[in-house]
Amino acid sequence: MLSKTGAIAVVTVGLMWALSSVQSLVHERQARQQEAERNVANSLAGSQVVLGPALVMACSETWLKGYEMAGDHKPILETTPRIVRLPASQLSVDTTVGMTPRHRGIFKVNGYSARTQLQAQWADLSGLTPQPERERGKVTCGEPVVAMALSDARGIRVAEIKVNGVSASVLPGSALSRPSVGFHAALPAAALSGSGPMKIEVNLELAGTQSLSVVPIADSTSVKMAADWPHPAFGGRFLPSERHITDQGFDATWHVTSLASTAQQAWLNGATLCPALSQSEPIANGRYADTSEPGTQAEAQGDGACVETFGVTFVDPVNAHVLSDRATKYGLLFIALTFVGVGLVEVLKRLRVHPIQYLLVGAALAVFFLLLVSLSEHLAFGLAYLAAALACTLLLAFYGTFVLQGWRAGLGFGSGIAGLFATLYALLQMEQTALVLGSLALFLVLAVIMFATRRLNWYDLMAQVRGDPGRADRAPEAHAQGDAA
């Protein structure tokens, strides 16, 4: 018994090594998937963040610093640049996203094309007349422009700007120092001299990968987004107030005011536009400006602070490598339950199964995970799982008829393996309830083992294994005395 138990333990350790090798392979394929995502982002465009439209004006302030001590006491003047920023009173964004997956070899990357209509309105333009900050200072400004900032300008396909219904010439660059990526347009003279509110419309077609976000710098920001992707992950600093998700796609609506967000104040103080949150590479060195905490004024001046954003990440829940990685984590449990089943049949039918036979059965289960990883890169995950599970089930059922000495026992063994594969697939599909399902499955296995061995005399069994019939005869009597005691 000790030698056999030790041999099975050695077999289990060897199979654990095989499973760890499969897991290492999965991690290597995941790294290559992320490399493909970065490659597509470098060639197409990365995750997109949209800021604007906003009115921006480059100014400079000149003031009298003093007079020269010698000579004719000429005045000493000092000049500093200033950027005047005026966010919109109301901003309405309507976006329609169409997914356009890209491939690098066998790896798929979620790309998209977004058609966006932005309508901004300014009720008051007095903010474009800055006052000097210093005594005896004089402010000189250039012409105001409409600024749009993006996280990756390579994704711009179409950019059109209309001011009060009049088209404006679009120029590259956001006209901001931070961030400088984007586009801008000069305001027509009639727009500044006219009375009433100013309305600006922006027609934007944008390509990107993984996620799309908006910065709520207006006094009131409303965003409507619709996409043909049924697996959105809403993130950022605000969740949608309304959302509807179907098998064909989703639509969501956000309503954010400057009272609830620090984005406007942080942007006015010079905070920058940070990269969007992505599936595989979250922000590491960016942080949101939070004016409720001490020291955030310095942060909001642009010392690494990020303006708040909200949006959606286009998650792929059937990512083959993620599911394969989750599946391999159950590998040791699979092998243990299979060995328990074989050992139970060995005990109940008084068979002797060699450790090498245990090894071959465990190796078939380990090969299942390798088949799953390789096939899922070329087939849909469900088909790959079915093919790998069916092949291993048939192989083990055939081998079980000889190990367990009977075709009925072999079919029963194959049915048990098929049940394990079905349970694992259910665990992979029901991520939120995986713990409950796994716990119930283990409880059911334990109950079956206890029910099957409820009448088994373990003293008699151990004596038969050692070849000690006398001990087997004495065991029931000793057992009965133990019960009486």
DRENTI-471070 format. One record per residue (C-alpha): residue number from 1; residue in three letters; chain; z, y, x. Coordinates in steps of 0.02 Angstrom, whole numbers, plus 50000, padded with zeros to 5 digits. Example, Ala and Ser with C-alpha at 12.3 -4.5 7.8 and 13.67 -1.06 7.14 Angstrom:
2
<1,"ALA","A",<50390,49775,50615>>,
<2,"SER","A",<50357,49947,50684>>,
***
This chain:
485
<1,"MET","A",<50000,50000,50000>>,
<2,"LEU","A",<50047,50121,50139>>,
<3,"SER","A",<49889,50085,50237>>,
<4,"LYS","A",<49779,50105,50084>>,
<5,"THR","A",<49867,50265,50032>>,
<6,"GLY","A",<49844,50333,50208>>,
<7,"ALA","A",<49661,50285,50208>>,
<8,"ILE","A",<49631,50372,50041>>,
<9,"ALA","A",<49722,50526,50108>>,
<10,"VAL","A",<49606,50528,50259>>,
<11,"VAL","A",<49457,50511,50141>>,
<12,"THR","A",<49521,50657,50038>>,
<13,"VAL","A",<49539,50766,50193>>,
<14,"GLY","A",<49361,50725,50244>>,
<15,"LEU","A",<49298,50770,50071>>,
<16,"MET","A",<49396,50933,50077>>,
<17,"TRP","A",<49302,50975,50237>>,
<18,"ALA","A",<49137,50935,50151>>,
<19,"LEU","A",<49183,51049,50004>>,
<20,"SER","A",<49232,51189,50123>>,
<21,"SER","A",<49062,51172,50206>>,
<22,"VAL","A",<48978,51191,50037>>,
<23,"GLN","A",<49086,51344,50000>>,
<24,"SER","A",<49036,51419,50168>>,
<25,"LEU","A",<48854,51392,50120>>,
<26,"VAL","A",<48882,51480,49954>>,
<27,"HIS","A",<48964,51628,50042>>,
<28,"GLU","A",<48819,51637,50163>>,
<29,"ARG","A",<48696,51642,50017>>,
<30,"GLN","A",<48801,51777,49933>>,
<31,"ALA","A",<48792,51880,50092>>,
<32,"ARG","A",<48603,51860,50092>>,
<33,"GLN","A",<48600,51914,49909>>,
<34,"GLN","A",<48694,52073,49954>>,
<35,"GLU","A",<48576,52100,50099>>,
<36,"ALA","A",<48430,52086,49978>>,
<37,"GLU","A",<48513,52214,49864>>,
<38,"ARG","A",<48534,52335,50009>>,
<39,"ASN","A",<48354,52305,50062>>,
<40,"VAL","A",<48288,52346,49888>>,
<41,"ALA","A",<48402,52499,49877>>,
<42,"ASN","A",<48338,52559,50046>>,
<43,"SER","A",<48157,52536,49991>>,
<44,"LEU","A",<48170,52593,49809>>,
<45,"ALA","A",<48328,52691,49770>>,
<46,"GLY","A",<48513,52654,49761>>,
<47,"SER","A",<48637,52679,49621>>,
<48,"GLN","A",<48603,52846,49539>>,
<49,"VAL","A",<48724,52987,49494>>,
<50,"VAL","A",<48657,53137,49398>>,
<51,"LEU","A",<48739,53310,49409>>,
<52,"GLY","A",<48673,53459,49312>>,
<53,"PRO","A",<48582,53558,49260>>,
<54,"ALA","A",<48684,53705,49322>>,
<55,"LEU","A",<48648,53886,49370>>,
<56,"VAL","A",<48671,53922,49554>>,
<57,"MET","A",<48651,54083,49650>>,
<58,"ALA","A",<48663,54113,49839>>,
<59,"CYS","A",<48763,54270,49879>>,
<60,"SER","A",<48844,54354,50027>>,
<61,"GLU","A",<48993,54471,50030>>,
<62,"THR","A",<49004,54610,50157>>,
<63,"TRP","A",<49163,54711,50185>>,
<64,"LEU","A",<49233,54838,50305>>,
<65,"LYS","A",<49344,54750,50430>>,
<66,"GLY","A",<49388,54905,50534>>,
<67,"TYR","A",<49322,55032,50659>>,
<68,"GLU","A",<49282,55023,50843>>,
<69,"MET","A",<49420,55099,50950>>,
<70,"ALA","A",<49303,55178,51076>>,
<71,"GLY","A",<49151,55290,51061>>,
<72,"ASP","A",<49103,55358,50892>>,
<73,"HIS","A",<49215,55235,50798>>,
<74,"LYS","A",<49075,55140,50716>>,
<75,"PRO","A",<49128,55034,50566>>,
<76,"ILE","A",<49146,54846,50593>>,
<77,"LEU","A",<49069,54747,50451>>,
<78,"GLU","A",<49092,54562,50417>>,
<79,"THR","A",<48985,54453,50304>>,
<80,"THR","A",<49022,54282,50229>>,
<81,"PRO","A",<48906,54177,50120>>,
<82,"ARG","A",<48955,54130,49943>>,
<83,"ILE","A",<48882,54009,49817>>,
<84,"VAL","A",<48903,54062,49637>>,
<85,"ARG","A",<48903,53914,49517>>,
<86,"LEU","A",<48894,53925,49329>>,
<87,"PRO","A",<48907,53761,49231>>,
<88,"ALA","A",<48835,53746,49056>>,
<89,"SER","A",<48935,53775,48899>>,
<90,"GLN","A",<48858,53622,48817>>,
<91,"LEU","A",<48762,53478,48894>>,
<92,"SER","A",<48674,53342,48796>>,
<93,"VAL","A",<48600,53190,48887>>,
<94,"ASP","A",<48490,53060,48804>>,
<95,"THR","A",<48442,52914,48918>>,
<96,"THR","A",<48337,52759,48888>>,
<97,"VAL","A",<48346,52628,49025>>,
<98,"GLY","A",<48221,52489,49053>>,
<99,"MET","A",<48266,52351,49174>>,
<100,"THR","A",<48136,52308,49307>>,
<101,"PRO","A",<48205,52167,49416>>,
<102,"ARG","A",<48146,52163,49596>>,
<103,"HIS","A",<48141,52011,49711>>,
<104,"ARG","A",<48166,51984,49895>>,
<105,"GLY","A",<48115,51804,49924>>,
<106,"ILE","A",<48217,51698,49805>>,
<107,"PHE","A",<48346,51835,49774>>,
<108,"LYS","A",<48338,51947,49620>>,
<109,"VAL","A",<48401,52127,49618>>,
<110,"ASN","A",<48427,52225,49458>>,
<111,"GLY","A",<48319,52381,49465>>,
<112,"TYR","A",<48291,52501,49322>>,
<113,"SER","A",<48185,52647,49263>>,
<114,"ALA","A",<48278,52781,49162>>,
<115,"ARG","A",<48194,52911,49051>>,
<116,"THR","A",<48318,53052,49029>>,
<117,"GLN","A",<48314,53209,48923>>,
<118,"LEU","A",<48446,53340,48970>>,
<119,"GLN","A",<48476,53493,48861>>,
<120,"ALA","A",<48597,53624,48926>>,
<121,"GLN","A",<48651,53787,48845>>,
<122,"TRP","A",<48742,53940,48915>>,
<123,"ALA","A",<48828,54053,48789>>,
<124,"ASP","A",<48873,54183,48920>>,
<125,"LEU","A",<48788,54228,49085>>,
<126,"SER","A",<48919,54351,49144>>,
<127,"GLY","A",<48971,54226,49276>>,
<128,"LEU","A",<48811,54267,49370>>,
<129,"THR","A",<48880,54441,49410>>,
<130,"PRO","A",<49011,54401,49541>>,
<131,"GLN","A",<49146,54524,49588>>,
<132,"PRO","A",<49197,54557,49770>>,
<133,"GLU","A",<49350,54462,49826>>,
<134,"ARG","A",<49402,54591,49955>>,
<135,"GLU","A",<49440,54775,49949>>,
<136,"ARG","A",<49289,54883,49990>>,
<137,"GLY","A",<49181,54728,49983>>,
<138,"LYS","A",<49002,54722,49921>>,
<139,"VAL","A",<48916,54567,49852>>,
<140,"THR","A",<48728,54542,49872>>,
<141,"CYS","A",<48645,54397,49782>>,
<142,"GLY","A",<48476,54315,49775>>,
<143,"GLU","A",<48388,54252,49620>>,
<144,"PRO","A",<48481,54121,49517>>,
<145,"VAL","A",<48405,53948,49505>>,
<146,"VAL","A",<48425,53794,49397>>,
<147,"ALA","A",<48499,53657,49506>>,
<148,"MET","A",<48497,53468,49481>>,
<149,"ALA","A",<48587,53356,49604>>,
<150,"LEU","A",<48559,53167,49625>>,
<151,"SER","A",<48634,53035,49735>>,
<152,"ASP","A",<48461,52970,49788>>,
<153,"ALA","A",<48309,53082,49766>>,
<154,"ARG","A",<48189,52940,49813>>,
<155,"GLY","A",<48206,52878,49634>>,
<156,"ILE","A",<48129,53035,49557>>,
<157,"ARG","A",<47967,52992,49468>>,
<158,"VAL","A",<47950,53142,49350>>,
<159,"ALA","A",<48050,53305,49350>>,
<160,"GLU","A",<48010,53446,49229>>,
<161,"ILE","A",<48114,53599,49186>>,
<162,"LYS","A",<48093,53720,49040>>,
<163,"VAL","A",<48195,53880,49022>>,
<164,"ASN","A",<48198,53944,48842>>,
<165,"GLY","A",<48039,53844,48812>>,
<166,"VAL","A",<47948,53912,48965>>,
<167,"SER","A",<47902,53789,49104>>,
<168,"ALA","A",<47970,53826,49277>>,
<169,"SER","A",<47905,53769,49445>>,
<170,"VAL","A",<48009,53626,49515>>,
<171,"LEU","A",<48052,53630,49700>>,
<172,"PRO","A",<48135,53497,49810>>,
<173,"GLY","A",<48319,53512,49856>>,
<174,"SER","A",<48466,53548,49743>>,
<175,"ALA","A",<48495,53725,49811>>,
<176,"LEU","A",<48672,53668,49847>>,
<177,"SER","A",<48748,53634,50016>>,
<178,"ARG","A",<48848,53487,49947>>,
<179,"PRO","A",<48752,53389,49889>>,
<180,"SER","A",<48582,53449,49947>>,
<181,"VAL","A",<48486,53302,49870>>,
<182,"GLY","A",<48396,53341,49707>>,
<183,"PHE","A",<48279,53476,49642>>,
<184,"HIS","A",<48286,53654,49576>>,
<185,"ALA","A",<48182,53788,49491>>,
<186,"ALA","A",<48189,53978,49492>>,
<187,"LEU","A",<48236,54062,49328>>,
<188,"PRO","A",<48100,54167,49247>>,
<189,"ALA","A",<48141,54353,49241>>,
<190,"ALA","A",<48125,54351,49052>>,
<191,"ALA","A",<48264,54224,49038>>,
<192,"LEU","A",<48388,54339,49125>>,
<193,"SER","A",<48338,54497,49033>>,
<194,"GLY","A",<48333,54418,48861>>,
<195,"SER","A",<48477,54419,48739>>,
<196,"GLY","A",<48564,54270,48663>>,
<197,"PRO","A",<48607,54102,48739>>,
<198,"MET","A",<48502,54022,48874>>,
<199,"LYS","A",<48433,53847,48844>>,
<200,"ILE","A",<48367,53735,48981>>,
<201,"GLU","A",<48279,53569,48954>>,
<202,"VAL","A",<48253,53442,49093>>,
<203,"ASN","A",<48137,53293,49078>>,
<204,"LEU","A",<48182,53166,49211>>,
<205,"GLU","A",<48114,52994,49249>>,
<206,"LEU","A",<48223,52907,49376>>,
<207,"ALA","A",<48220,52739,49465>>,
<208,"GLY","A",<48374,52656,49537>>,
<209,"THR","A",<48470,52496,49561>>,
<210,"GLN","A",<48633,52425,49495>>,
<211,"SER","A",<48713,52576,49409>>,
<212,"LEU","A",<48681,52745,49326>>,
<213,"SER","A",<48815,52880,49311>>,
<214,"VAL","A",<48833,53059,49248>>,
<215,"VAL","A",<48947,53200,49308>>,
<216,"PRO","A",<49029,53296,49162>>,
<217,"ILE","A",<49031,53472,49237>>,
<218,"ALA","A",<48990,53563,49072>>,
<219,"ASP","A",<49122,53630,48955>>,
<220,"SER","A",<49067,53495,48833>>,
<221,"THR","A",<48963,53344,48886>>,
<222,"SER","A",<48883,53219,48767>>,
<223,"VAL","A",<48788,53069,48835>>,
<224,"LYS","A",<48689,52939,48738>>,
<225,"MET","A",<48625,52790,48835>>,
<226,"ALA","A",<48522,52642,48775>>,
<227,"ALA","A",<48460,52497,48882>>,
<228,"ASP","A",<48377,52328,48861>>,
<229,"TRP","A",<48516,52244,48963>>,
<230,"PRO","A",<48648,52146,48866>>,
<231,"HIS","A",<48779,52142,49004>>,
<232,"PRO","A",<48841,52319,49038>>,
<233,"ALA","A",<49000,52357,49135>>,
<234,"PHE","A",<49059,52530,49083>>,
<235,"GLY","A",<49154,52615,49223>>,
<236,"GLY","A",<49198,52778,49307>>,
<237,"ARG","A",<49335,52892,49243>>,
<238,"PHE","A",<49288,52883,49058>>,
<239,"LEU","A",<49241,52741,48943>>,
<240,"PRO","A",<49116,52768,48800>>,
<241,"SER","A",<49188,52827,48635>>,
<242,"GLU","A",<49061,52717,48544>>,
<243,"ARG","A",<48965,52565,48602>>,
<244,"HIS","A",<48861,52427,48526>>,
<245,"ILE","A",<48810,52274,48627>>,
<246,"THR","A",<48688,52140,48569>>,
<247,"ASP","A",<48587,52002,48649>>,
<248,"GLN","A",<48441,52123,48665>>,
<249,"GLY","A",<48534,52267,48747>>,
<250,"PHE","A",<48665,52400,48718>>,
<251,"ASP","A",<48687,52581,48667>>,
<252,"ALA","A",<48838,52688,48708>>,
<253,"THR","A",<48898,52866,48678>>,
<254,"TRP","A",<49017,52973,48781>>,
<255,"HIS","A",<49099,53138,48733>>,
<256,"VAL","A",<49193,53225,48874>>,
<257,"THR","A",<49260,53403,48883>>,
<258,"SER","A",<49318,53505,49031>>,
<259,"LEU","A",<49495,53495,48959>>,
<260,"ALA","A",<49496,53307,48991>>,
<261,"SER","A",<49402,53304,49156>>,
<262,"THR","A",<49430,53385,49326>>,
<263,"ALA","A",<49244,53370,49367>>,
<264,"GLN","A",<49201,53551,49325>>,
<265,"GLN","A",<49344,53629,49422>>,
<266,"ALA","A",<49319,53513,49570>>,
<267,"TRP","A",<49133,53553,49576>>,
<268,"LEU","A",<49166,53740,49565>>,
<269,"ASN","A",<49284,53722,49713>>,
<270,"GLY","A",<49152,53633,49817>>,
<271,"ALA","A",<49187,53447,49789>>,
<272,"THR","A",<49041,53336,49834>>,
<273,"LEU","A",<48942,53204,49741>>,
<274,"CYS","A",<48995,53032,49802>>,
<275,"PRO","A",<48895,52870,49789>>,
<276,"ALA","A",<48911,52776,49625>>,
<277,"LEU","A",<49017,52622,49606>>,
<278,"SER","A",<48909,52468,49631>>,
<279,"GLN","A",<48929,52284,49602>>,
<280,"SER","A",<48950,52233,49782>>,
<281,"GLU","A",<48999,52391,49877>>,
<282,"PRO","A",<49136,52496,49796>>,
<283,"ILE","A",<49175,52670,49861>>,
<284,"ALA","A",<49276,52654,50021>>,
<285,"ASN","A",<49293,52832,50086>>,
<286,"GLY","A",<49268,52933,49927>>,
<287,"ARG","A",<49406,52989,49811>>,
<288,"TYR","A",<49415,53086,49650>>,
<289,"ALA","A",<49484,53263,49655>>,
<290,"ASP","A",<49641,53267,49549>>,
<291,"THR","A",<49713,53441,49527>>,
<292,"SER","A",<49873,53369,49455>>,
<293,"GLU","A",<49931,53307,49625>>,
<294,"PRO","A",<50000,53411,49769>>,
<295,"GLY","A",<49875,53462,49901>>,
<296,"THR","A",<49722,53435,49792>>,
<297,"GLN","A",<49665,53615,49811>>,
<298,"ALA","A",<49620,53579,49991>>,
<299,"GLU","A",<49537,53417,49938>>,
<300,"ALA","A",<49437,53505,49804>>,
<301,"GLN","A",<49370,53627,49933>>,
<302,"GLY","A",<49257,53488,49991>>,
<303,"ASP","A",<49366,53395,50116>>,
<304,"GLY","A",<49305,53224,50060>>,
<305,"ALA","A",<49340,53248,49874>>,
<306,"CYS","A",<49224,53173,49743>>,
<307,"VAL","A",<49186,53241,49570>>,
<308,"GLU","A",<49226,53128,49424>>,
<309,"THR","A",<49087,53023,49351>>,
<310,"PHE","A",<49061,52897,49212>>,
<311,"GLY","A",<48921,52776,49176>>,
<312,"VAL","A",<48870,52594,49175>>,
<313,"THR","A",<48838,52455,49300>>,
<314,"PHE","A",<48706,52327,49253>>,
<315,"VAL","A",<48800,52167,49289>>,
<316,"ASP","A",<48715,51998,49304>>,
<317,"PRO","A",<48844,51875,49235>>,
<318,"VAL","A",<48733,51724,49267>>,
<319,"ASN","A",<48719,51759,49452>>,
<320,"ALA","A",<48690,51585,49522>>,
<321,"HIS","A",<48789,51612,49681>>,
<322,"VAL","A",<48941,51682,49590>>,
<323,"LEU","A",<48943,51535,49469>>,
<324,"SER","A",<48916,51411,49610>>,
<325,"ASP","A",<49060,51487,49706>>,
<326,"ARG","A",<49173,51471,49554>>,
<327,"ALA","A",<49115,51291,49529>>,
<328,"THR","A",<49154,51237,49708>>,
<329,"LYS","A",<49333,51299,49687>>,
<330,"TYR","A",<49358,51157,49562>>,
<331,"GLY","A",<49287,51028,49683>>,
<332,"LEU","A",<49451,50961,49748>>,
<333,"LEU","A",<49520,50947,49571>>,
<334,"PHE","A",<49363,50849,49523>>,
<335,"ILE","A",<49385,50727,49665>>,
<336,"ALA","A",<49571,50706,49631>>,
<337,"LEU","A",<49543,50669,49445>>,
<338,"THR","A",<49405,50545,49488>>,
<339,"PHE","A",<49515,50455,49614>>,
<340,"VAL","A",<49655,50449,49485>>,
<341,"GLY","A",<49534,50372,49360>>,
<342,"VAL","A",<49474,50241,49484>>,
<343,"GLY","A",<49653,50204,49536>>,
<344,"LEU","A",<49705,50185,49354>>,
<345,"VAL","A",<49567,50058,49321>>,
<346,"GLU","A",<49613,49971,49483>>,
<347,"VAL","A",<49792,49953,49423>>,
<348,"LEU","A",<49756,49903,49244>>,
<349,"LYS","A",<49620,49777,49285>>,
<350,"ARG","A",<49705,49711,49443>>,
<351,"LEU","A",<49555,49757,49550>>,
<352,"ARG","A",<49548,49803,49732>>,
<353,"VAL","A",<49439,49955,49773>>,
<354,"HIS","A",<49410,49985,49958>>,
<355,"PRO","A",<49441,50160,50032>>,
<356,"ILE","A",<49258,50165,50084>>,
<357,"GLN","A",<49212,50148,49901>>,
<358,"TYR","A",<49327,50295,49863>>,
<359,"LEU","A",<49237,50390,50000>>,
<360,"LEU","A",<49065,50355,49927>>,
<361,"VAL","A",<49120,50409,49753>>,
<362,"GLY","A",<49195,50570,49822>>,
<363,"ALA","A",<49040,50602,49927>>,
<364,"ALA","A",<48931,50592,49771>>,
<365,"LEU","A",<49040,50725,49690>>,
<366,"ALA","A",<49028,50835,49845>>,
<367,"VAL","A",<48839,50817,49847>>,
<368,"PHE","A",<48837,50875,49665>>,
<369,"PHE","A",<48897,51048,49719>>,
<370,"LEU","A",<48767,51054,49858>>,
<371,"LEU","A",<48631,51008,49732>>,
<372,"LEU","A",<48696,51141,49614>>,
<373,"VAL","A",<48685,51278,49746>>,
<374,"SER","A",<48510,51230,49803>>,
<375,"LEU","A",<48434,51201,49631>>,
<376,"SER","A",<48510,51360,49555>>,
<377,"GLU","A",<48409,51465,49677>>,
<378,"HIS","A",<48247,51401,49599>>,
<379,"LEU","A",<48296,51359,49420>>,
<380,"ALA","A",<48401,51439,49285>>,
<381,"PHE","A",<48583,51398,49316>>,
<382,"GLY","A",<48599,51294,49157>>,
<383,"LEU","A",<48449,51186,49203>>,
<384,"ALA","A",<48508,51169,49384>>,
<385,"TYR","A",<48681,51116,49325>>,
<386,"LEU","A",<48608,50990,49202>>,
<387,"ALA","A",<48494,50913,49333>>,
<388,"ALA","A",<48630,50898,49466>>,
<389,"ALA","A",<48760,50831,49342>>,
<390,"LEU","A",<48639,50705,49266>>,
<391,"ALA","A",<48586,50638,49437>>,
<392,"CYS","A",<48766,50616,49497>>,
<393,"THR","A",<48824,50542,49331>>,
<394,"LEU","A",<48688,50409,49332>>,
<395,"LEU","A",<48721,50369,49514>>,
<396,"LEU","A",<48909,50350,49488>>,
<397,"ALA","A",<48887,50249,49327>>,
<398,"PHE","A",<48770,50129,49419>>,
<399,"TYR","A",<48888,50115,49568>>,
<400,"GLY","A",<49039,50097,49452>>,
<401,"THR","A",<48969,49938,49372>>,
<402,"PHE","A",<48988,49851,49542>>,
<403,"VAL","A",<49148,49934,49601>>,
<404,"LEU","A",<49237,49904,49435>>,
<405,"GLN","A",<49153,49734,49408>>,
<406,"GLY","A",<49071,49758,49240>>,
<407,"TRP","A",<48937,49862,49156>>,
<408,"ARG","A",<49057,49918,49020>>,
<409,"ALA","A",<49178,49982,49150>>,
<410,"GLY","A",<49033,50067,49239>>,
<411,"LEU","A",<48977,50153,49078>>,
<412,"GLY","A",<49155,50207,49044>>,
<413,"PHE","A",<49169,50276,49220>>,
<414,"GLY","A",<49004,50369,49200>>,
<415,"SER","A",<49062,50439,49033>>,
<416,"GLY","A",<49220,50504,49115>>,
<417,"ILE","A",<49119,50588,49252>>,
<418,"ALA","A",<49004,50665,49121>>,
<419,"GLY","A",<49158,50731,49031>>,
<420,"LEU","A",<49218,50812,49192>>,
<421,"PHE","A",<49050,50895,49218>>,
<422,"ALA","A",<49048,50959,49039>>,
<423,"THR","A",<49224,51028,49059>>,
<424,"LEU","A",<49177,51118,49219>>,
<425,"TYR","A",<49025,51197,49137>>,
<426,"ALA","A",<49134,51258,48994>>,
<427,"LEU","A",<49256,51332,49121>>,
<428,"LEU","A",<49114,51425,49206>>,
<429,"GLN","A",<49047,51497,49043>>,
<430,"MET","A",<49216,51549,48969>>,
<431,"GLU","A",<49285,51654,49109>>,
<432,"GLN","A",<49417,51741,49003>>,
<433,"THR","A",<49489,51578,48933>>,
<434,"ALA","A",<49460,51468,49086>>,
<435,"LEU","A",<49647,51452,49123>>,
<436,"VAL","A",<49687,51396,48946>>,
<437,"LEU","A",<49545,51269,48942>>,
<438,"GLY","A",<49588,51203,49115>>,
<439,"SER","A",<49772,51183,49071>>,
<440,"LEU","A",<49731,51090,48910>>,
<441,"ALA","A",<49611,50976,49003>>,
<442,"LEU","A",<49742,50931,49133>>,
<443,"PHE","A",<49870,50900,48997>>,
<444,"LEU","A",<49747,50785,48909>>,
<445,"VAL","A",<49714,50687,49070>>,
<446,"LEU","A",<49901,50666,49099>>,
<447,"ALA","A",<49927,50609,48919>>,
<448,"VAL","A",<49788,50479,48936>>,
<449,"ILE","A",<49863,50412,49098>>,
<450,"MET","A",<50037,50400,49022>>,
<451,"PHE","A",<49970,50316,48864>>,
<452,"ALA","A",<49867,50190,48964>>,
<453,"THR","A",<50015,50142,49076>>,
<454,"ARG","A",<50153,50148,48945>>,
<455,"ARG","A",<50178,49957,48945>>,
<456,"LEU","A",<50146,49931,49129>>,
<457,"ASN","A",<50288,49847,49227>>,
<458,"TRP","A",<50279,49938,49393>>,
<459,"TYR","A",<50406,49820,49475>>,
<460,"ASP","A",<50296,49671,49431>>,
<461,"LEU","A",<50141,49762,49490>>,
<462,"MET","A",<50215,49809,49659>>,
<463,"ALA","A",<50278,49632,49685>>,
<464,"GLN","A",<50105,49560,49650>>,
<465,"VAL","A",<50029,49682,49774>>,
<466,"ARG","A",<50153,49624,49908>>,
<467,"GLY","A",<50129,49441,49861>>,
<468,"ASP","A",<50315,49419,49816>>,
<469,"PRO","A",<50322,49316,49653>>,
<470,"GLY","A",<50510,49297,49667>>,
<471,"ARG","A",<50532,49482,49666>>,
<472,"ALA","A",<50414,49490,49517>>,
<473,"ASP","A",<50527,49366,49423>>,
<474,"ARG","A",<50684,49462,49465>>,
<475,"ALA","A",<50614,49633,49426>>,
<476,"PRO","A",<50627,49624,49235>>,
<477,"GLU","A",<50809,49565,49247>>,
<478,"ALA","A",<50853,49704,49369>>,
<479,"HIS","A",<50761,49825,49258>>,
<480,"ALA","A",<50861,49767,49107>>,
<481,"GLN","A",<51025,49784,49203>>,
<482,"GLY","A",<50975,49959,49252>>,
<483,"ASP","A",<50945,50001,49069>>,
<484,"ALA","A",<51115,49929,49019>>,
<485,"ALA","A",<51201,50029,49155>>,
***
